[in-house]
Amino acid sequence: MLILGMSPLDKDSTVSIHEDGRITWAIAEERLSRVKLQDGFPKLAWDEIFKRAGVNPSEVDKIAYPFFEGRVEARMIWDGFRAELSRNTGASLRECHQAMKKIAGPGRVPSPGLPVRFEGYQNYMEKDWTRHVLYKLTSSTVMADRLTHLVRYWRWCINAAKDHEMWSRMLEDGLRERGMLEKLVRVEHHLAHAANAYYTSGYEEALCLSIDAYGSGMTSAVAVGRRGRPIEVLHRTPFPHSFGAYYEQLTSALGFKPNRHEGKILGLAAYGDPNLLMDVVRARLEESPEEVRINGTMNAFFARLLTLRYTKQDVAAAHQTAMEKAVSQVVKYWVQKTGIKNVVLSGGVVANVKLNQRIFETEGVEKVFIHPGMGDGGLGTGAAFLLEEQAGGMDSYTLDNVYFGPEYTEDEMRRELEKAELPFERFDDVEEKIADLVSNDIVVGRFNGRMEYGPRALGNRTVMYRAADPTVNSWLNQRLGRTEFMPFAPATMYEHRRDNYKNIDGAEYTAQFMTITFDCTDQMLKDNPAAVHVDGTARPQLVTAESNPSFHKVLSAFKARTGVPTLINTSFNM
């Protein structure tokens, strides 16, 4: 069976092709339009994927989409709002505000954490007096906090309901224009996330955890995947109890762009002291064994109120650590309840590599896998897996690699270089040449083979440099026009994984896709300081000779020259 998967149109629109239960092609619209997280109907990706795959649209059996019809999604949104109106959150919010009073006082609180040194970076938020008044009016009492949350939630519902109906019409119009509307099959959002994680894990049996901002009325789901059976959902948590929204509000409060810069907040958190505000932040989390409910999620002003007295890194650290502890407790409960020790993860929240490390370290967990296209951009693949499952032909398998995008011939590349009037030279053994250049402190951009699927650069569209220079995170990010608090990720030869990363057994498969951090060994810190964060962790891509022979050969040639099996690896994003 040939299935076309389409991700949600609201951001990062992506098209994928599945043949007999395997992903064979996946192209994100942003890679062709050059607009980050491109939304709308993926016209460019649609045309490109059929052209490159050599498939005629008439050959497609079904089109899978991971949201219900717009009116159904709108009804779910308003059902969630009515349920939230009837909830009593007073006890939790009172505990939060009592904790705030204990640490209240005049003036700003110096961070006991590490200083953040970036040109132009300010540790504290600078706000005029009107903002001070606004944040205190909306967040400094239980009643104000609750009311602000509900008003902003109501406004979100209005916009979200309209948006879902708009995206639904856009999807149907686009498919109708192409004569493909009758092939459309819609599936539940979080079930598609669970399918993504389970069916690419290779596990016979797994506990599936999906965590994101919102999807089909829910924010997270716990499920079980077993070979030969449909995925079974055990528990769902409704919106607005969303760690995705929680992190979006934090990102905005600290002066960054929600849905874009959450990774910066994760990097920033390592510089802060989580204990200063832990009681305050965690009091907003209503934790039970099977789930976490978050009170006041939609009150964006609460985190902004904290920034008036505390550094950005301390606010970030408290929120990050509170989330890690809460989610880990939920994972521990479900591992004990089900007896399943393999955990698979999907959803935008598990783009948070440090959270994934904490889940892997949770008592009872033996193996972990994070789907490489963990966010909604990868969700068309999960929807397609569900249709394969319904047809009775889906089993969990391991990904050889995630190079599912287009590749270009030598003639095509030559024409583009000539058009751009760039000088070039052809080398028969280009991997050895790259190793020579990088060994001599030259930054190398690598464009090779098929493009990666998912948000990570994994060696085929990659900027490389040696990781021995700790200043590279500053000067290379400046040249790329970025500001990052987390260091560049390392690409390491798979066979040297234990020499560089601690406690990696059980997560070595998922580490091939740069989806999790590990504590680093002394050897890694000594040889590759540029790739190790201030907390002693790194988020590696483990490279095997089978998954990417050419990139592995580059690393091997670099090791032959330097004795080090690692290079830093970052994307072309600017």
C-alpha positions as a printed NumPy array, in Angstrom:
array([[  0.   ,   0.   ,   0.   ],
       [  1.246,   3.498,  -0.857],
       [  0.228,   6.204,   1.617],
       [  0.904,   9.93 ,   1.535],
       [  1.342,  11.492,   4.974],
       [  0.642,  15.188,   5.5  ],
       [  1.587,  17.044,   8.663],
       [ -0.649,  19.781,  10.162],
       [ -0.712,  22.912,   8.015],
       [ -0.389,  25.418,  10.885],
       [  3.431,  25.142,  10.974],
       [  6.251,  23.128,   9.418],
       [  4.105,  21.621,   6.645],
       [  5.638,  18.35 ,   5.499],
       [  4.754,  15.647,   2.978],
       [  5.9  ,  12.032,   3.267],
       [  5.532,   8.858,   1.223],
       [  5.131,   5.425,   2.812],
       [  5.469,   2.211,   0.888],
       [  4.459,  -1.028,   2.595],
       [  4.816,   0.396,   6.102],
       [  8.153,   2.159,   5.621],
       [  8.95 ,   5.862,   5.269],
       [ 10.665,   6.275,   1.903],
       [ 10.389,  10.04 ,   1.339],
       [  9.71 ,  13.108,   3.492],
       [ 10.153,  16.751,   2.505],
       [  9.359,  19.821,   4.614],
       [  8.012,  22.864,   2.803],
       [ 10.456,  25.123,   4.672],
       [ 13.424,  23.393,   3.006],
       [ 12.177,  24.557,  -0.391],
       [ 10.494,  27.88 ,   0.44 ],
       [ 13.374,  28.904,   2.764],
       [ 10.807,  30.186,   5.302],
       [ 11.369,  28.698,   8.764],
       [  8.429,  26.543,   9.933],
       [  6.529,  27.316,   6.708],
       [  2.78 ,  26.891,   7.136],
       [ -0.038,  26.399,   4.627],
       [ -0.598,  23.757,   1.984],
       [  2.854,  22.354,   1.069],
       [  2.683,  23.014,  -2.674],
       [  6.436,  22.964,  -3.268],
       [  7.023,  19.83 ,  -1.2  ],
       [  4.052,  18.125,  -2.884],
       [  5.455,  18.68 ,  -6.37 ],
       [  9.018,  17.863,  -5.335],
       [  8.222,  14.606,  -3.577],
       [  6.33 ,  13.127,  -6.528],
       [  9.035,  14.295,  -8.919],
       [ 11.916,  12.867,  -6.885],
       [ 10.158,   9.655,  -5.864],
       [  9.052,   8.911,  -9.413],
       [  5.513,   8.326,  -8.178],
       [  2.325,   9.449,  -9.908],
       [ -0.277,  10.933,  -7.525],
       [ -2.831,   8.502,  -8.97 ],
       [ -0.801,   5.648,  -7.431],
       [ -1.487,   6.912,  -3.882],
       [ -3.985,   4.71 ,  -2.048],
       [ -4.696,   7.004,   0.917],
       [ -3.701,  10.387,   2.336],
       [ -3.24 ,  10.478,   6.124],
       [ -3.739,  13.667,   8.171],
       [ -3.337,  13.968,  11.988],
       [ -6.241,  16.262,  12.847],
       [-10.   ,  15.826,  12.642],
       [-12.246,  18.151,  10.62 ],
       [-12.084,  21.8  ,  11.649],
       [-15.552,  21.889,  13.206],
       [-14.767,  18.761,  15.269],
       [-11.494,  20.251,  16.512],
       [-13.302,  23.526,  17.301],
       [-15.877,  21.651,  19.38 ],
       [-13.097,  19.906,  21.309],
       [-11.457,  23.265,  22.   ],
       [-14.629,  24.73 ,  23.515],
       [-15.401,  21.521,  25.445],
       [-11.987,  21.905,  27.071],
       [-12.697,  25.508,  28.026],
       [-16.014,  24.597,  29.671],
       [-14.318,  21.826,  31.639],
       [-11.613,  24.234,  32.819],
       [-14.232,  26.734,  34.027],
       [-15.612,  24.131,  36.41 ],
       [-12.233,  23.083,  37.839],
       [-11.214,  24.258,  41.31 ],
       [ -7.555,  25.272,  41.103],
       [ -7.543,  27.479,  44.184],
       [ -5.514,  25.18 ,  46.45 ],
       [ -2.637,  24.826,  44.016],
       [ -2.511,  28.515,  43.156],
       [ -2.685,  29.488,  46.843],
       [  0.322,  27.261,  47.517],
       [  2.16 ,  28.942,  44.649],
       [  1.46 ,  32.462,  45.883],
       [  2.31 ,  31.567,  49.478],
       [  5.675,  30.334,  48.218],
       [  6.118,  33.616,  46.351],
       [  5.49 ,  35.623,  49.523],
       [  8.229,  33.71 ,  51.344],
       [ 10.831,  34.825,  48.823],
       [  9.435,  38.307,  48.205],
       [ 11.52 ,  41.344,  48.968],
       [ 12.842,  44.562,  47.493],
       [ 15.451,  44.652,  44.755],
       [ 16.753,  42.047,  42.379],
       [ 18.164,  38.694,  43.428],
       [ 21.679,  37.922,  42.141],
       [ 21.925,  34.513,  40.524],
       [ 23.925,  31.913,  42.45 ],
       [ 24.276,  30.086,  39.137],
       [ 26.786,  30.707,  36.365],
       [ 27.165,  34.065,  34.608],
       [ 25.955,  34.18 ,  31.019],
       [ 28.43 ,  36.018,  28.848],
       [ 27.071,  36.921,  25.444],
       [ 27.591,  40.228,  23.716],
       [ 24.482,  42.331,  24.283],
       [ 22.902,  39.77 ,  26.617],
       [ 21.264,  41.086,  29.795],
       [ 20.696,  38.757,  32.723],
       [ 17.601,  40.652,  33.856],
       [ 14.578,  41.762,  31.876],
       [ 14.385,  45.536,  31.524],
       [ 10.744,  46.658,  31.753],
       [  9.155,  50.066,  32.177],
       [  6.903,  50.801,  35.152],
       [  3.698,  50.096,  33.207],
       [  4.823,  46.511,  32.692],
       [  5.604,  46.162,  36.383],
       [  2.055,  47.279,  37.186],
       [  0.534,  44.964,  34.556],
       [  2.397,  41.877,  35.755],
       [  1.507,  42.52 ,  39.385],
       [ -2.171,  43.212,  38.64 ],
       [ -2.519,  40.027,  36.59 ],
       [ -0.377,  37.617,  38.582],
       [  0.344,  38.635,  42.167],
       [ -2.867,  37.249,  43.753],
       [ -4.699,  33.942,  43.374],
       [ -7.855,  35.565,  41.995],
       [ -5.969,  37.728,  39.489],
       [ -3.866,  34.772,  38.386],
       [ -6.915,  32.563,  37.802],
       [ -8.917,  35.284,  36.047],
       [ -6.031,  36.204,  33.743],
       [ -5.587,  32.541,  32.838],
       [ -9.273,  32.13 ,  31.952],
       [ -9.511,  35.346,  29.925],
       [ -6.432,  34.501,  27.906],
       [ -7.618,  30.897,  27.5  ],
       [-10.971,  32.162,  26.178],
       [ -9.175,  34.346,  23.639],
       [ -6.979,  31.406,  22.649],
       [-10.087,  29.271,  22.074],
       [-11.594,  31.87 ,  19.719],
       [ -8.428,  32.065,  17.639],
       [ -7.622,  28.346,  17.731],
       [-11.135,  27.312,  16.693],
       [-11.046,  29.713,  13.734],
       [ -7.554,  28.557,  12.775],
       [ -8.488,  24.879,  12.795],
       [-11.424,  25.534,  10.507],
       [ -9.212,  27.642,   8.214],
       [ -6.454,  24.996,   7.984],
       [ -9.056,  22.293,   7.426],
       [-10.553,  24.215,   4.495],
       [ -7.069,  24.894,   3.098],
       [ -6.216,  21.186,   3.236],
       [ -9.442,  20.161,   1.532],
       [ -9.153,  22.885,  -1.118],
       [ -5.571,  21.86 ,  -1.903],
       [ -6.474,  18.199,  -2.233],
       [ -9.613,  18.982,  -4.25 ],
       [ -7.545,  21.005,  -6.739],
       [ -5.325,  17.95 ,  -7.194],
       [ -8.218,  15.496,  -7.481],
       [ -7.179,  13.724,  -4.272],
       [ -9.77 ,  14.765,  -1.671],
       [-11.603,  11.419,  -1.651],
       [ -8.387,   9.712,  -0.49 ],
       [ -8.124,  11.799,   2.699],
       [ -8.339,   9.942,   6.033],
       [ -8.118,  11.879,   9.312],
       [ -6.737,  10.393,  12.535],
       [ -6.316,  11.488,  16.15 ],
       [ -3.337,  13.77 ,  16.741],
       [ -1.747,  12.108,  19.781],
       [ -2.393,   8.608,  18.503],
       [ -0.361,   9.591,  15.429],
       [  2.45 ,  10.801,  17.705],
       [  2.401,   7.469,  19.542],
       [  2.476,   5.58 ,  16.235],
       [  5.465,   7.628,  15.072],
       [  7.452,   6.721,  18.153],
       [  6.475,   3.066,  18.429],
       [  6.622,   1.989,  14.802],
       [ 10.138,   3.378,  14.263],
       [ 11.551,   2.117,  17.583],
       [ 12.12 ,  -1.496,  16.584],
       [ 10.787,  -2.624,  19.975],
       [  8.425,  -5.588,  20.323],
       [  6.67 ,  -3.766,  23.151],
       [  6.91 ,  -0.157,  24.32 ],
       [  5.331,   2.429,  26.564],
       [  4.494,   5.391,  24.311],
       [  4.448,   8.93 ,  25.671],
       [  3.278,  11.834,  23.514],
       [  3.724,  15.371,  24.873],
       [  3.088,  18.585,  22.956],
       [  1.187,  21.864,  23.144],
       [ -2.19 ,  20.816,  21.757],
       [ -3.758,  18.196,  19.537],
       [ -7.367,  17.033,  19.158],
       [ -8.343,  18.409,  22.57 ],
       [ -5.389,  16.823,  24.342],
       [ -1.853,  17.791,  25.352],
       [ -0.379,  14.386,  26.126],
       [ -1.19 ,  10.714,  25.93 ],
       [  0.158,   7.483,  27.371],
       [ -0.204,   4.384,  25.214],
       [  1.164,   0.88 ,  24.742],
       [  2.49 ,  -0.51 ,  21.494],
       [  2.753,  -4.275,  21.053],
       [  3.758,  -6.198,  17.962],
       [  0.75 ,  -7.468,  16.048],
       [ -1.784,  -5.325,  17.963],
       [ -3.205,  -1.813,  17.498],
       [ -1.726,   0.853,  19.757],
       [ -3.768,   1.075,  22.951],
       [ -4.21 ,   4.466,  24.637],
       [ -4.179,   4.198,  28.434],
       [ -4.531,   7.841,  29.438],
       [ -5.021,  11.303,  27.934],
       [ -4.466,  14.738,  29.508],
       [ -6.685,  17.568,  28.211],
       [ -5.758,  21.098,  27.245],
       [ -4.854,  23.546,  28.836],
       [ -2.64 ,  21.278,  30.989],
       [  0.124,  21.529,  28.464],
       [  3.888,  21.457,  28.925],
       [  4.081,  22.741,  25.361],
       [  2.089,  25.854,  26.305],
       [  4.026,  26.08 ,  29.601],
       [  7.317,  26.281,  27.695],
       [  5.914,  28.622,  25.034],
       [  4.819,  31.078,  27.741],
       [  8.242,  30.835,  29.386],
       [ 10.015,  31.427,  26.064],
       [  7.943,  34.552,  25.44 ],
       [  8.405,  35.807,  29.016],
       [ 12.192,  35.632,  28.664],
       [ 12.164,  37.709,  25.492],
       [ 12.392,  34.983,  22.83 ],
       [ 10.068,  33.737,  20.089],
       [  7.61 ,  30.979,  21.068],
       [  7.546,  27.932,  18.762],
       [ 11.013,  28.913,  17.593],
       [ 13.45 ,  29.553,  20.438],
       [ 12.542,  26.949,  23.067],
       [ 15.956,  25.362,  22.51 ],
       [ 17.609,  28.602,  23.61 ],
       [ 15.685,  28.461,  26.897],
       [ 16.851,  24.895,  27.471],
       [ 20.449,  25.996,  26.946],
       [ 19.985,  29.041,  29.178],
       [ 18.53 ,  26.938,  32.018],
       [ 21.863,  25.183,  32.594],
       [ 23.374,  28.488,  33.774],
       [ 20.735,  29.079,  36.456],
       [ 19.967,  27.791,  39.934],
       [ 16.631,  25.928,  39.836],
       [ 16.243,  25.904,  43.616],
       [ 15.538,  29.632,  44.007],
       [ 12.106,  29.381,  42.401],
       [ 11.429,  25.647,  42.491],
       [  8.747,  25.815,  45.194],
       [  6.931,  28.59 ,  43.337],
       [  6.96 ,  26.943,  39.921],
       [  6.28 ,  23.41 ,  41.064],
       [  3.325,  24.544,  43.168],
       [  1.568,  25.393,  39.893],
       [  1.863,  21.745,  38.86 ],
       [ -0.94 ,  19.568,  40.178],
       [  0.835,  16.213,  40.162],
       [ -0.902,  12.865,  40.443],
       [  0.674,   9.496,  39.667],
       [ -0.771,   9.18 ,  36.162],
       [ -0.54 ,  12.779,  34.908],
       [  0.383,  16.406,  35.6  ],
       [ -2.153,  19.23 ,  35.432],
       [ -0.751,  22.743,  35.142],
       [ -2.685,  25.544,  36.777],
       [ -2.643,  28.992,  35.24 ],
       [ -1.005,  27.731,  32.046],
       [ -2.363,  30.515,  29.879],
       [ -1.27 ,  33.328,  32.203],
       [  1.832,  34.46 ,  30.335],
       [  2.315,  37.278,  32.842],
       [  3.201,  34.959,  35.738],
       [  6.673,  34.075,  34.419],
       [  7.155,  37.728,  33.449],
       [  6.427,  38.74 ,  37.036],
       [  9.25 ,  36.444,  38.173],
       [ 11.687,  38.084,  35.749],
       [ 11.266,  41.437,  37.514],
       [ 13.345,  40.117,  40.443],
       [ 15.178,  37.052,  39.179],
       [ 17.618,  36.482,  36.35 ],
       [ 16.417,  34.9  ,  33.147],
       [ 18.635,  31.878,  33.724],
       [ 17.167,  31.23 ,  37.184],
       [ 13.589,  31.505,  35.897],
       [ 14.457,  29.161,  33.019],
       [ 16.214,  26.691,  35.331],
       [ 13.251,  26.434,  37.707],
       [ 10.76 ,  25.793,  34.894],
       [ 13.022,  23.274,  33.127],
       [ 13.812,  21.315,  36.289],
       [ 10.196,  21.339,  37.492],
       [  9.103,  19.876,  34.154],
       [ 11.841,  17.217,  34.256],
       [ 10.846,  16.092,  37.745],
       [  7.111,  16.058,  37.032],
       [  7.325,  14.164,  33.739],
       [  9.826,  11.664,  35.141],
       [  7.416,  10.833,  37.971],
       [  4.635,  10.153,  35.462],
       [  6.929,   7.907,  33.416],
       [  7.962,   6.01 ,  36.56 ],
       [  4.302,   5.401,  37.454],
       [  3.356,   4.034,  34.025],
       [  6.492,   1.885,  33.757],
       [  5.628,   0.31 ,  37.116],
       [  1.932,  -0.063,  36.256],
       [  2.486,  -1.691,  32.859],
       [  5.759,  -3.491,  33.559],
       [  7.086,  -2.18 ,  30.23 ],
       [ 10.673,  -0.922,  30.412],
       [ 11.089,   0.368,  26.841],
       [  9.869,   3.974,  26.546],
       [  9.257,   5.745,  23.241],
       [  8.63 ,   9.484,  22.933],
       [  7.116,  11.884,  20.426],
       [  5.563,  15.363,  20.402],
       [  7.089,  18.824,  20.277],
       [  7.98 ,  18.876,  23.98 ],
       [ 10.432,  15.994,  23.522],
       [ 12.538,  18.184,  21.267],
       [ 13.812,  19.046,  24.768],
       [ 16.892,  16.822,  24.833],
       [ 17.574,  17.292,  28.546],
       [ 14.049,  16.169,  29.441],
       [ 14.671,  13.047,  27.367],
       [ 17.841,  12.321,  29.336],
       [ 15.908,  12.586,  32.596],
       [ 13.221,  10.226,  31.265],
       [ 15.904,   7.709,  30.267],
       [ 17.419,   7.969,  33.764],
       [ 14.036,   7.336,  35.419],
       [ 13.847,   4.279,  37.665],
       [ 12.644,   1.241,  35.727],
       [ 13.424,   2.547,  32.231],
       [ 15.882,   0.33 ,  30.355],
       [ 15.653,   1.679,  26.809],
       [ 14.436,   4.91 ,  25.278],
       [ 13.724,   6.035,  21.72 ],
       [ 12.669,   9.485,  20.518],
       [ 11.187,   9.723,  17.034],
       [ 13.546,  11.961,  14.967],
       [ 10.679,  14.062,  13.56 ],
       [  9.238,  14.486,  17.032],
       [  7.226,  17.667,  16.403],
       [  4.136,  18.205,  14.282],
       [  6.301,  18.464,  11.169],
       [  6.849,  14.721,  11.456],
       [  3.264,  13.863,  12.264],
       [  2.2  ,  12.932,   8.739],
       [  4.399,   9.856,   9.086],
       [  2.635,   8.815,  12.292],
       [ -0.764,   9.284,  10.657],
       [  0.343,   7.062,   7.766],
       [  1.535,   4.381,  10.198],
       [ -1.951,   4.337,  11.748],
       [ -3.556,   3.682,   8.367],
       [ -1.096,   0.842,   7.796],
       [ -1.973,  -0.466,  11.263],
       [ -5.695,  -0.369,  10.471],
       [ -5.017,  -2.343,   7.301],
       [ -3.267,  -4.979,   9.418],
       [  0.168,  -4.575,   7.884],
       [  2.253,  -2.554,  10.356],
       [  5.126,  -3.781,  12.535],
       [  7.724,  -1.827,  14.484],
       [ 11.052,  -1.475,  12.67 ],
       [ 14.35 ,   0.369,  13.093],
       [ 15.342,   3.265,  10.88 ],
       [ 18.536,   2.706,   8.914],
       [ 18.79 ,   6.5  ,   8.678],
       [ 16.5  ,   9.498,   8.191],
       [ 17.808,  10.765,   4.862],
       [ 14.349,  10.855,   3.278],
       [ 14.617,  14.164,   1.411],
       [ 15.787,  15.048,  -2.095],
       [ 19.318,  14.624,  -3.399],
       [ 20.883,  16.352,  -6.369],
       [ 23.059,  15.132,  -9.201],
       [ 26.574,  16.384,  -9.771],
       [ 25.381,  18.249, -12.871],
       [ 22.655,  20.006, -10.861],
       [ 25.158,  21.079,  -8.212],
       [ 27.65 ,  22.238, -10.83 ],
       [ 25.01 ,  24.41 , -12.534],
       [ 24.057,  26.064,  -9.235],
       [ 27.701,  26.78 ,  -8.375],
       [ 28.286,  28.319, -11.792],
       [ 25.091,  30.363, -11.523],
       [ 26.268,  31.742,  -8.154],
       [ 29.736,  32.38 ,  -9.636],
       [ 31.409,  30.419,  -6.848],
       [ 34.83 ,  28.85 ,  -7.475],
       [ 34.911,  25.089,  -7.015],
       [ 37.2  ,  22.094,  -7.367],
       [ 36.327,  18.413,  -7.592],
       [ 38.11 ,  15.835,  -5.406],
       [ 37.952,  12.091,  -5.94 ],
       [ 38.41 ,  11.387,  -2.212],
       [ 36.482,  14.308,  -0.787],
       [ 36.21 ,  12.811,   2.732],
       [ 39.995,  12.835,   3.13 ],
       [ 40.099,  16.423,   1.858],
       [ 37.445,  17.483,   4.382],
       [ 39.44 ,  15.864,   7.198],
       [ 42.542,  17.765,   6.06 ],
       [ 40.672,  21.075,   6.055],
       [ 38.994,  20.623,   9.43 ],
       [ 42.244,  19.4  ,  10.994],
       [ 43.759,  22.705,   9.887],
       [ 41.053,  24.836,  11.521],
       [ 38.925,  25.386,   8.4  ],
       [ 35.119,  25.456,   8.729],
       [ 33.557,  23.097,   6.179],
       [ 29.991,  23.05 ,   4.9  ],
       [ 28.918,  19.585,   3.761],
       [ 26.159,  19.117,   1.149],
       [ 25.884,  15.434,   0.34 ],
       [ 23.263,  12.85 ,  -0.582],
       [ 19.644,  13.008,   0.503],
       [ 18.372,  15.716,   2.841],
       [ 17.539,  14.915,   6.457],
       [ 14.004,  14.39 ,   7.791],
       [ 13.251,  16.173,  11.057],
       [ 14.721,  19.285,  12.683],
       [ 18.341,  18.117,  13.1  ],
       [ 21.251,  18.411,  10.689],
       [ 22.708,  14.897,  10.6  ],
       [ 25.702,  15.13 ,   8.335],
       [ 24.24 ,  15.682,   4.869],
       [ 23.369,  19.382,   5.227],
       [ 25.924,  20.23 ,   7.888],
       [ 28.544,  22.757,   8.971],
       [ 31.569,  21.008,  10.52 ],
       [ 34.492,  22.131,  12.641],
       [ 36.803,  20.603,  15.223],
       [ 35.414,  20.63 ,  18.75 ],
       [ 38.742,  21.375,  20.466],
       [ 38.271,  25.155,  20.161],
       [ 35.959,  26.316,  22.995],
       [ 35.567,  29.762,  21.408],
       [ 33.888,  28.373,  18.285],
       [ 30.404,  28.623,  19.805],
       [ 30.821,  32.383,  19.942],
       [ 32.492,  33.251,  16.639],
       [ 30.795,  30.656,  14.418],
       [ 27.342,  31.518,  15.764],
       [ 28.074,  35.184,  15.045],
       [ 29.035,  34.314,  11.476],
       [ 25.807,  32.317,  11.143],
       [ 23.782,  35.158,  12.661],
       [ 22.673,  33.183,  15.709],
       [ 22.599,  33.559,  19.486],
       [ 22.732,  30.195,  21.27 ],
       [ 23.288,  29.284,  24.916],
       [ 23.786,  25.591,  24.196],
       [ 26.998,  24.522,  22.458],
       [ 27.114,  22.926,  19.044],
       [ 26.239,  19.254,  18.956],
       [ 28.995,  16.69 ,  18.409],
       [ 28.994,  14.013,  15.726],
       [ 30.894,  11.009,  17.078],
       [ 31.841,   7.676,  15.54 ],
       [ 29.409,   5.09 ,  16.92 ],
       [ 32.169,   2.665,  17.89 ],
       [ 33.671,   5.281,  20.26 ],
       [ 30.412,   6.152,  22.035],
       [ 31.345,   4.701,  25.434],
       [ 34.68 ,   6.517,  25.44 ],
       [ 32.848,   9.839,  25.264],
       [ 29.387,   9.478,  26.826],
       [ 28.329,   7.956,  30.135],
       [ 25.425,   5.518,  30.582],
       [ 24.633,   5.428,  26.881],
       [ 23.632,   1.753,  26.645],
       [ 19.904,   1.564,  25.974],
       [ 19.837,   4.906,  24.159],
       [ 22.508,   4.386,  21.506],
       [ 19.921,   3.902,  18.736],
       [ 18.085,   7.147,  19.419],
       [ 21.428,   8.95 ,  19.824],
       [ 22.021,   8.414,  16.105],
       [ 19.439,  11.178,  15.571],
       [ 20.657,  13.818,  18.068],
       [ 17.562,  13.537,  20.263],
       [ 18.997,  13.169,  23.786],
       [ 21.799,  14.476,  26.005],
       [ 24.275,  12.411,  28.005],
       [ 26.772,  13.214,  30.719],
       [ 30.217,  13.388,  29.146],
       [ 33.335,  11.472,  30.108],
       [ 36.541,  13.224,  31.108],
       [ 37.976,  12.216,  27.732],
       [ 35.137,  13.946,  25.876],
       [ 35.538,  17.108,  27.94 ],
       [ 39.3  ,  17.129,  27.368],
       [ 39.179,  16.526,  23.606],
       [ 35.975,  18.377,  22.678],
       [ 35.257,  21.258,  25.083],
       [ 33.32 ,  23.147,  22.396],
       [ 30.652,  20.411,  22.331],
       [ 30.14 ,  20.1  ,  26.108],
       [ 27.614,  22.331,  27.882],
       [ 28.252,  24.025,  31.232],
       [ 26.357,  21.201,  32.971],
       [ 28.737,  18.6  ,  31.539],
       [ 26.313,  17.202,  28.959],
       [ 26.301,  16.94 ,  25.175],
       [ 23.647,  15.942,  22.601],
       [ 25.507,  13.726,  20.167],
       [ 24.817,  12.261,  16.79 ],
       [ 26.353,   8.8  ,  16.768],
       [ 27.437,   8.002,  13.214],
       [ 27.685,   4.435,  11.95 ],
       [ 29.38 ,   3.226,   8.786],
       [ 26.026,   1.774,   7.699],
       [ 23.797,   4.82 ,   8.305],
       [ 26.063,   7.356,   6.583],
       [ 29.205,   5.8  ,   5.05 ],
       [ 30.568,   9.093,   3.721],
       [ 30.143,  11.076,   6.955],
       [ 31.578,   8.177,   8.96 ],
       [ 34.581,   8.19 ,   6.629],
       [ 35.103,  11.924,   7.326],
       [ 35.117,  11.261,  11.076],
       [ 37.419,   8.275,  10.655],
       [ 39.867,  10.306,   8.553],
       [ 39.762,  13.128,  11.121],
       [ 40.492,  10.626,  13.904],
       [ 43.447,   9.253,  11.942],
       [ 44.927,  12.763,  11.909],
       [ 44.04 ,  13.917,  15.424],
       [ 43.149,  10.873,  17.512],
       [ 39.672,  12.376,  18.115],
       [ 36.533,  10.667,  16.682],
       [ 34.306,  13.744,  17.016],
       [ 33.493,  16.935,  15.11 ],
       [ 30.941,  19.601,  15.888],
       [ 27.944,  19.459,  13.593],
       [ 25.459,  22.287,  13.075],
       [ 22.889,  23.174,  10.455],
       [ 23.009,  25.764,   7.688],
       [ 20.211,  27.691,   9.463],
       [ 20.862,  31.423,   9.636]])
